[in-house]
Structure formats: structure tokens, C-alpha cells
Amino acid sequence: MIVTLFDIFYSIHGFILNLILLSQIMNLWPWKFHTGSATAIKGNKQRLNPSYYKLLKICVLIWILITLIYKNTANDSSYITFIKLDLAQYCNILIMGKILMTLIKYIPQIKHNYQRKSMIGFSKITILLDMLGGITSLLQLFLLSLEKVKDSSIMAVLGLNFGKIGISLITITFNSIFLLQFMRYKGNDVLILEKESINFNKKYRMV
């Protein structure tokens, strides 16, 4: 597996940005967003879909389990004897989990866009930058593979980095779908805004 300083900074950057997004979802300081009446604010809290919440708990439990198995193997303990995980196997499982999470995180947004028949509130520049990141990640990996390949073939070296390739391909594929949705629903924005405004006002009796 080819790991560079860039990969470390990329992970730290992603973690920090997701913490910021989480703080906005929870409406923590310093954001304190206010939209509509006090009743609307109180009744319009963000809630995680129960299915995704269950999936999140399952992923956390799996991560804890494989970490315990790996630590048991590394310490040569006898608590768990029927399965062993070395460092490479542990990292591969984590990579597969990352690929799965990347795959899953795009599906709700595509479904939401389809149900609304609109892309209101979804930034096109985010999609373009995300896609560009996937393309440059593949290019970086290919160039590093050319540099590091010796006795092994390029495909063998790339195979050791299947995680990066998988994440990049998924990112490019789903962002291409987002762009197609932008093209398909670009004429619906005004109608959707009017419809959602009416529904919001009726729900919270603001008319």
C-alpha cells in the first residue's frame, strides 16, 4: 500500500470538515441558525433516518470487534483464538469499510433529489470539486505506481491500493449522477421553492 503525507493531511482535513458539518446539523455554537418561527425551529430538528442509524451502529460495532481481534493478535493473547488478523488484513478491512461508507453516503442524496425533482440547496461547485478530487487521486496513484514499480507489474502495485481506486471511482460515478440530476431538474427550482414554502407555512400555521 502506498501511503503519502498527502493521505494523512487529506484524512485530517476530512475529519475536521465533518466535525464542522456535524456542529451545523446540531446547530451548536457559533452557528445558532434561526429560520421561521420559534415553533418551526423547535419542530424542525434534523433527525437521522432509523435505517442509517442502525447501519451506523453496526459499522461502529464491527470496527470495535476487528480492532479487538487485531490487538489480540498483535499482543499474542489467548482471549480470541479462532481468528487472527495481522496489520495488513486489519487495514484491508478498514479500507473496505471506507469504500462501503463512501458508497452509502451518496445514495440518500440521490434519492432525495429524485423525490423532490430538484437540486435546490445542493452546491454544484461541491460536486465539481469532489469529482476533480477523485480524478486527481487516481492520477496521483498511477504516477506513484509508475515510480515505485520495480519487479512487480503496475497492476500488482495498483492492486495493493484498491481502496483509493475504489473510493475515487465511486466518487466520480456518483458525482456524475449528480451532474445529470442538475441538468434534468434545472427548470423545476421555482416551482419546488413555491411548493415547499406553502407546505412549510401550512405545517407551522404561518399563513
C-alpha positions as CSV (number, residue, x, y, z in Angstrom):
1,M,0.0,0.0,0.0
2,I,1.3,3.4,-1.0
3,V,0.7,6.0,1.8
4,T,2.0,9.5,1.4
5,L,2.0,12.6,3.6
6,F,-0.8,13.9,1.4
7,D,-3.0,11.0,2.5
8,I,-2.5,11.9,6.2
9,F,-3.4,15.6,5.6
10,Y,-6.4,14.5,3.5
11,S,-7.7,12.4,6.3
12,I,-7.2,15.1,8.9
13,H,-8.9,17.7,6.6
14,G,-11.9,15.4,6.0
15,F,-12.3,14.8,9.8
16,I,-12.2,18.5,10.7
17,L,-14.7,19.4,8.0
18,N,-17.1,16.7,9.0
19,L,-16.9,17.9,12.6
20,I,-17.9,21.4,11.4
21,L,-20.8,20.0,9.4
22,L,-21.9,18.0,12.4
23,S,-21.9,21.1,14.5
24,Q,-24.1,22.8,11.9
25,I,-26.5,19.9,11.9
26,M,-26.7,20.0,15.7
27,N,-27.0,23.9,15.5
28,L,-24.2,24.3,18.0
29,W,-22.1,27.5,18.8
30,P,-21.1,29.5,16.8
31,W,-23.8,28.8,14.3
32,K,-27.2,29.1,16.1
33,F,-29.2,29.2,12.9
34,H,-32.7,30.7,13.0
35,T,-35.3,30.0,10.4
36,G,-39.0,30.8,10.7
37,S,-40.9,31.0,13.9
38,A,-39.9,29.6,17.3
39,T,-42.4,26.8,16.8
40,A,-40.8,25.9,13.4
41,I,-37.4,25.9,14.9
42,K,-38.5,23.6,17.7
43,G,-40.3,21.2,15.5
44,N,-37.9,21.1,12.6
45,K,-34.9,19.4,14.1
46,Q,-32.6,17.3,12.0
47,R,-33.1,13.6,12.6
48,L,-31.2,10.6,11.3
49,N,-33.1,8.1,9.3
50,P,-33.6,5.0,11.5
51,S,-32.2,2.7,8.9
52,Y,-29.0,4.7,8.6
53,Y,-28.8,5.0,12.3
54,K,-28.8,1.2,12.6
55,L,-26.2,0.9,9.9
56,L,-24.0,3.4,11.7
57,K,-24.2,1.4,14.9
58,I,-23.4,-1.9,13.1
59,C,-20.4,-0.3,11.5
60,V,-19.1,1.0,14.8
61,L,-19.6,-2.4,16.4
62,I,-17.7,-4.1,13.6
63,W,-14.9,-1.6,13.9
64,I,-14.6,-2.3,17.6
65,L,-14.7,-6.1,17.1
66,I,-12.0,-6.2,14.4
67,T,-9.8,-3.8,16.4
68,L,-10.1,-6.1,19.4
69,I,-9.2,-9.1,17.2
70,Y,-6.2,-7.2,15.8
71,K,-5.0,-6.1,19.2
72,N,-5.4,-9.7,20.5
73,T,-3.3,-11.0,17.5
74,A,-0.6,-8.2,18.0
75,N,-0.3,-8.9,21.7
76,D,-0.3,-12.7,21.1
77,S,-3.1,-13.0,23.7
78,S,-5.3,-16.1,24.1
79,Y,-8.6,-14.3,24.5
80,I,-9.6,-14.8,20.9
81,T,-8.0,-17.9,19.3
82,F,-10.4,-18.8,16.4
83,I,-9.5,-15.8,14.3
84,K,-6.3,-13.8,13.8
85,L,-5.7,-10.5,12.0
86,D,-2.3,-9.1,11.0
87,L,-1.8,-5.4,10.3
88,A,-2.3,-5.8,6.5
89,Q,-5.6,-7.7,7.0
90,Y,-6.8,-5.2,9.5
91,C,-6.0,-2.3,7.2
92,N,-7.8,-4.0,4.3
93,I,-11.0,-4.5,6.3
94,L,-10.9,-0.8,7.3
95,I,-10.4,0.2,3.6
96,M,-13.4,-2.0,2.7
97,G,-15.4,-0.2,5.3
98,K,-14.4,3.1,3.9
99,I,-15.4,2.1,0.4
100,L,-18.8,0.9,1.8
101,M,-19.3,4.2,3.6
102,T,-18.4,6.2,0.5
103,L,-20.9,4.2,-1.5
104,I,-23.7,4.5,1.1
105,K,-23.3,8.3,1.8
106,Y,-24.3,9.3,-1.8
107,I,-27.4,7.2,-2.1
108,P,-29.7,9.2,0.3
109,Q,-28.9,12.4,-1.5
110,I,-29.6,10.9,-5.0
111,K,-32.9,9.6,-3.6
112,H,-33.8,12.9,-2.0
113,N,-33.0,14.8,-5.3
114,Y,-35.2,12.3,-7.2
115,Q,-38.1,12.6,-4.8
116,R,-38.0,16.4,-4.9
117,K,-37.2,16.6,-8.6
118,S,-34.9,19.5,-7.7
119,M,-31.3,20.3,-6.7
120,I,-32.1,23.3,-4.6
121,G,-29.7,23.7,-1.7
122,F,-27.1,21.4,-3.3
123,S,-24.0,23.2,-4.5
124,K,-22.8,22.4,-8.0
125,I,-19.2,23.6,-7.2
126,T,-19.1,21.0,-4.4
127,I,-19.8,18.3,-7.0
128,L,-17.3,19.6,-9.4
129,L,-14.5,19.8,-6.8
130,D,-15.4,16.3,-5.4
131,M,-15.2,14.9,-8.9
132,L,-11.9,16.7,-9.6
133,G,-10.5,15.3,-6.3
134,G,-11.4,11.7,-7.4
135,I,-9.7,12.2,-10.8
136,T,-6.6,13.7,-9.4
137,S,-6.4,11.0,-6.7
138,L,-6.4,8.3,-9.5
139,L,-3.8,10.3,-11.4
140,Q,-1.6,10.6,-8.3
141,L,-1.8,6.9,-7.6
142,F,-1.0,6.0,-11.2
143,L,2.1,8.2,-11.2
144,L,3.3,6.9,-7.9
145,S,2.8,3.4,-9.1
146,L,5.0,4.1,-12.2
147,E,7.7,5.5,-9.9
148,K,7.6,2.7,-7.4
149,V,7.2,-0.3,-9.7
150,K,10.3,-2.5,-9.9
151,D,10.0,-6.2,-10.2
152,S,6.2,-6.1,-9.8
153,S,3.8,-5.1,-12.6
154,I,1.9,-1.8,-12.5
155,M,-1.4,-3.7,-12.0
156,A,0.1,-5.5,-9.0
157,V,1.1,-2.2,-7.4
158,L,-2.3,-0.7,-8.1
159,G,-3.9,-3.8,-6.6
160,L,-2.3,-3.0,-3.3
161,N,-4.1,0.3,-3.3
162,F,-7.6,-0.9,-4.3
163,G,-9.1,1.2,-1.5
164,K,-8.0,4.5,-3.1
165,I,-9.1,3.3,-6.5
166,G,-12.5,2.1,-5.3
167,I,-13.2,5.4,-3.4
168,S,-12.1,7.5,-6.4
169,L,-14.3,5.6,-8.9
170,I,-17.3,5.7,-6.6
171,T,-16.8,9.4,-6.1
172,I,-16.6,10.1,-9.9
173,T,-19.6,7.9,-10.7
174,F,-22.0,9.4,-8.1
175,N,-20.9,12.9,-8.8
176,S,-21.6,12.3,-12.5
177,I,-25.1,11.2,-11.5
178,F,-25.5,14.5,-9.5
179,L,-24.5,16.5,-12.6
180,L,-27.1,14.6,-14.6
181,Q,-29.7,15.4,-12.0
182,F,-28.7,19.1,-12.2
183,M,-29.3,19.0,-15.9
184,R,-32.6,17.1,-15.6
185,Y,-34.1,19.2,-12.8
186,K,-32.7,22.7,-13.5
187,G,-36.2,24.0,-14.6
188,N,-38.0,22.9,-11.5
189,D,-36.4,25.2,-8.9
190,V,-39.0,27.9,-8.8
191,L,-42.0,25.5,-8.6
192,I,-40.3,23.5,-5.9
193,L,-39.5,26.6,-3.8
194,E,-43.1,27.7,-4.0
195,K,-44.4,24.3,-3.1
196,E,-42.1,23.8,-0.2
197,S,-42.8,27.3,1.1
198,I,-46.6,26.6,1.0
199,N,-46.1,23.3,2.8
200,F,-43.8,24.9,5.4
201,N,-46.3,27.6,6.1
202,K,-49.2,25.2,6.4
203,K,-47.3,22.8,8.7
204,Y,-46.4,25.6,11.1
205,R,-49.6,27.7,10.6
206,M,-47.7,30.8,9.5
207,V,-50.4,31.8,6.9
